[in-house]
Amino acid sequence: MLETEKKGRLLTGRRGKAFLVIVPLVLGALVTRLFFIQVLWGHQLGALALSTRTVTEEIPASRGKIYDRNHNLLVGNEPASSVYADPGEIKHPDREAAALAPYLGLPAADLEKELAGRNDFVWLAHDLPFTRADQLKKLNLPGIYFLPGERRLYPQGDLAAQVLGFAGQGERGLVGLEESYNDRLTGQPGSFQVQIGADGRPILQTMRQLRPPTPGDSLVLTIDENIQFLVEQELDQIVQKYQPDTATIIVMDPRTGDILAMGSRPTFDPSNWQASPEQVWDGDPAVLNAIEPGSVFKIVTAAAALEEGVATPDSRYSYPGYIVVQGRRINDWNYAVDNDQTLSWAFANSYNPVFARLGLDLGAARFYRYVDGFGFGRPTGIDLPGEALGIVKPEDRATPLDLATMGIGQGISVTPLQMLTAACAVADGGYLMQPRLVKEVVDGAGKIVQDNKPLVVRQVVSAATAGQVMDMMRLVATIGTGGGAAIPGYSVAGKTGTAQVPGPGGYQAGRYVSSFVGFTPASHPAFGMLVVIDDPKGGQYYGGEVAGPYFSDLGAKILHYLNVPYDLPLPSPPATNPAPAPSPPAPPDLLGYPVSYARQILAQWGFNTSVSGRGPLVTGEHPGTTVILDTGPLPGPGEAVTVPDLSGLSVKLAGDVLASLGLHLQVQGGGLASRQAPAAGSKVGAGSTVQVQFSQVQGF
């Protein structure tokens, strides 16, 4: 027992000592740990804890807008939603697929496969219109979620579609100005931080570190919405009559290089670009299509010859309707035999042998200097992506035959924009301007952050030479091949072009490119215009008879829109015996007319006009010293068309007015319209025919 007590005291002493040693050590370790956690690591661990319960949410930025030169909206944004699904929450994939299909425009069978899959996340749609997404939300389908955002809005439909381009998924520009200015149009997304609770949901009251988004810059174009509308309308008429492979019209201010309008057919809807073939939307034919220019290139040949002193406007030439170069016979376009003519006369009648001779007389070094100087074989610098250079045979490989054929516009390929830009240099005193589509770039506050001033590339020929070429171009529309391009009351300077289409083994039989390039008024051009019609069907193909009349028709509309004063006397009206006009005269009834035609007719009657609204159709008319026209939209698909009053119109103008409304003209007689059926004001379906009696005496 004594031994036991000794052992207990011994153990107790040892344990006590161990306890006295261990406890301070443990406490010291804890205090040290706490010191490291709270003092040395406190900030770092606190930030780590905060980060585990903090989520950063992105705030998308609005894409910049695109306006015309008058700040009319061409491209904007509208609310949209992206739709995704969590298949794990969906118990009846077949039912939900059937419910989703009408809203998403996708087959129900394809949707069911996605919803029945094993994925935790499935995208169903991007950029769904706000109204459709809102309707879909009201179905309250399990496992279907929405992310708010924006989608591109093209309020003018397919107007200038190939110029503007479109933005694809993620609001990234894919073609046109949307692509070339994508970095400027794309804004900087913002963000905010919010803490999440135990259930994983954001606690909005804890929002912190808000960084608002910065919207993208906007573009102000040189395009005029109204002129662009007139161009597109004219292109539709070209397609209806000639069914060409492509048709292009460009309108440019030769003094600045500003492109006032540029359109092509076929075209597409940028809001639904996927519905059109890739070759239609993937680039603008005005800058991508390399074609042989034909006789419009004689502008360059003549300018080079005059500037180099190789010829004068009065130089005389004698050829039996052809010229032989290196064993090849180059015929005149109509095989005419004219043994004695001046350069001016040869230009007006597009006489091939003379211009083949000029190419030879210039020689390779001098001729190529002007081909390059006028901008062929190099980019114009336009603001669009993927511009073609055209095809120019290298100078060191050019034979005399090459120089002769190039003198008449064969054996060289150019883009429509290159050709119009070169012609505009002649109209601007010999100065080549860089074509311009974007006038300004402005930020979200409307401040100009990039001002694209007109840019002179170089002076190609002297003002004297340019003036001589313009004088010869005036003869084209008066006594030459371009009579169809004449505009009553205005002087026109221009050049016709009829080019064969090259193919494997030579030129393709029966295929032509018809064109006309011109300026009006010739003495002080308000604009230059190029009309190119690739492979017109129906038998006609000469540029003067195919493209020239569209220059005349469209040019007259643009001149009236711009309020350009006449520089020539108007032709006398047909002899008639009308009843005395009331004083002041009442304007004609123009309800149902396209605004462009209404303004043209009122101008001919001597009235000033003012337009109220932005629609293309006249819906109301208020007589007075200045006639005020109320406007509205064109009839939609399936809607009735109001037949306008055609009294007093010529056959051509009546046909043009009806065609612009989607109606057809049946002509009876000749002269001016006197009676019509259905009567003015009647409602008819699109595509209906209006019978019009024309007579030599006005019927009103």
Secondary structure, 3 states (H helix, E strand, C coil): CHHHHHHHHHHHHHHHHHHHHHHHHHHHHHHHHHHHHHHHCHHHHHHHHHHHCEEEEEECCCCCCEECCCCCEEEEEEEEEEEEECHHHCCCHHHHHHHHHHHHCCCHHHHHHHHCCCCCCEEEEEEEEHHHHHHHHCCCCCCEEEEEEEEEECCCCCCCHHHHCEECCCCCEEEHHHHHCHHHHCCECEEEEEEECCCCCEEEEEEEEEECCECCCEEEECCCHHHHHHHHHHHHHHHHHHCCCEEEEEEECCCCCEEEEEEEECCCCHHHHHHCCHHHHCCCHHHHCCECCHHHHHHHHHHHHHHCCCCCCCCEEEECCEEEECCEEEECCCCCCEEEEEHHHHHHCCCHHHHHHHHHHHHHHHHHHHHHHCCCCCCCCCCCCCCCCCECCCHHHCCHHHHHHHHCCCCCEECHHHHHHHHHHHHCCCEEECCECEEEEECCCCCEEEECCCCEEEECCCHHHHHHHHHHHHHHCCCCCCHHHCECCECCEEEEEEEEEEECCEEEEEEEEEEEEEEECCCCCCEEEEEEEECCCCCCCCHHHHCHHHHHHHHHHHHHHCCCCCCCCCCCCCCCCCCCCCCCCCCCCCCCCEHHHHHHHHHHHCCEEEEECCCCEEEEEECCCEEEEEEECCCCCCCCEECCCCCCCEHHHHHHHHHHCCCEEEEEECCEEEEEECCCCCEECCCCEEEEEEECCCCC
